[in-house]
Amino acid sequence: MLGQEAPLEEKERWDPDFAKRKKIIAILQPMLPEFAIHMGGTTSIDITKPGIDKAYGIAKLRDQLAMPISEMLFAGDAIFPGGNDYPHRWRASTASRFETLVRPRG
């Protein structure tokens, strides 16, 4: 079992092709039909009420800051279909995988 503070390298080895989490989600979805379930990061699974997700948070931030979403930069580590950072429901001017922004290249 990996914890939240496990080394990134261990997390990346645990489920590199998302197969483990896809199986877990397939088991959970029929058990929790009233919730939205998405993969996040390298090891996590997010279980939330439908509509309470990153898109919801970005809309709230937009409202609080009075800033158009088109002027925002969104960074996340799960920007892929089914990932908890997948920006299909908003139109930030830029979306980038978090590792692209912070990991040294080489």
C-alpha positions as CSV (number, residue, x, y, z in Angstrom):
1,M,0.0,0.0,0.0
2,L,1.3,3.4,-0.9
3,G,0.7,6.5,1.2
4,Q,0.3,10.1,0.1
5,E,3.8,10.8,1.0
6,A,5.4,7.8,-0.7
7,P,8.3,8.7,-3.0
8,L,7.1,9.7,-6.5
9,E,9.2,7.0,-8.1
10,E,7.3,4.3,-6.2
11,K,4.0,5.9,-7.1
12,E,4.9,6.0,-10.8
13,R,5.8,2.3,-10.7
14,W,2.6,1.2,-8.9
15,D,0.2,2.0,-11.7
16,P,2.1,3.3,-14.7
17,D,-0.6,2.3,-17.3
18,F,-3.6,3.2,-15.0
19,A,-4.8,-0.4,-15.2
20,K,-5.0,-0.9,-11.4
21,R,-7.0,2.2,-10.9
22,K,-9.3,1.5,-13.8
23,K,-10.1,-1.9,-12.2
24,I,-10.8,-0.2,-8.8
25,I,-13.0,2.4,-10.4
26,A,-14.9,-0.3,-12.3
27,I,-15.7,-2.0,-9.0
28,L,-16.6,1.3,-7.2
29,Q,-18.8,2.9,-9.8
30,P,-21.7,0.4,-9.4
31,M,-21.4,0.5,-5.7
32,L,-21.4,4.4,-5.6
33,P,-23.7,5.4,-8.4
34,E,-24.5,8.8,-6.7
35,F,-20.8,9.8,-6.9
36,A,-18.4,10.8,-9.7
37,I,-15.1,8.8,-9.6
38,H,-12.0,9.9,-11.4
39,M,-8.3,9.1,-11.5
40,G,-6.0,11.7,-10.1
41,G,-2.2,12.0,-10.2
42,T,-0.1,8.8,-10.1
43,T,-2.0,6.8,-7.5
44,S,-5.1,8.5,-6.3
45,I,-8.8,8.1,-7.0
46,D,-11.2,11.1,-6.4
47,I,-14.7,10.4,-5.3
48,T,-16.9,13.4,-5.2
49,K,-20.5,14.5,-5.7
50,P,-21.3,15.0,-9.4
51,G,-20.3,18.4,-10.6
52,I,-18.0,19.1,-7.6
53,D,-14.8,18.8,-9.4
54,K,-11.9,20.9,-10.7
55,A,-14.2,22.6,-13.2
56,Y,-16.4,23.6,-10.3
57,G,-13.5,25.0,-8.4
58,I,-12.2,27.0,-11.4
59,A,-15.7,28.5,-11.9
60,K,-15.7,29.5,-8.2
61,L,-12.3,31.0,-8.5
62,R,-13.3,32.9,-11.6
63,D,-16.3,34.3,-9.7
64,Q,-14.3,35.3,-6.6
65,L,-11.5,36.9,-8.6
66,A,-13.7,38.4,-11.4
67,M,-11.2,37.0,-13.8
68,P,-12.2,35.4,-17.2
69,I,-11.3,31.7,-17.4
70,S,-9.6,32.6,-20.8
71,E,-6.9,34.4,-18.8
72,M,-6.2,31.6,-16.4
73,L,-3.4,29.0,-16.5
74,F,-4.4,25.6,-15.3
75,A,-1.8,23.0,-14.3
76,G,-2.5,19.4,-13.2
77,D,-1.0,16.0,-13.2
78,A,-4.0,14.1,-14.6
79,I,-4.9,16.0,-17.7
80,F,-6.2,13.1,-19.7
81,P,-9.7,11.7,-20.3
82,G,-10.9,10.2,-17.1
83,G,-8.3,12.1,-15.1
84,N,-9.4,14.5,-12.3
85,D,-7.6,17.4,-14.0
86,Y,-9.0,16.9,-17.5
87,P,-10.1,20.4,-18.6
88,H,-12.9,19.4,-20.9
89,R,-15.5,21.5,-19.1
90,W,-13.6,24.8,-19.0
91,R,-11.6,26.8,-21.5
92,A,-8.5,28.0,-19.6
93,S,-6.2,29.8,-22.0
94,T,-3.5,27.2,-21.2
95,A,-3.5,23.8,-19.6
96,S,-0.3,21.9,-18.9
97,R,0.7,18.8,-17.1
98,F,2.2,19.8,-13.7
99,E,5.4,17.8,-14.3
100,T,6.0,19.8,-17.5
101,L,6.1,22.9,-15.4
102,V,8.3,21.8,-12.5
103,R,10.4,18.8,-13.4
104,P,13.9,19.4,-14.7
105,R,14.5,18.1,-18.2
106,G,17.3,15.9,-19.0
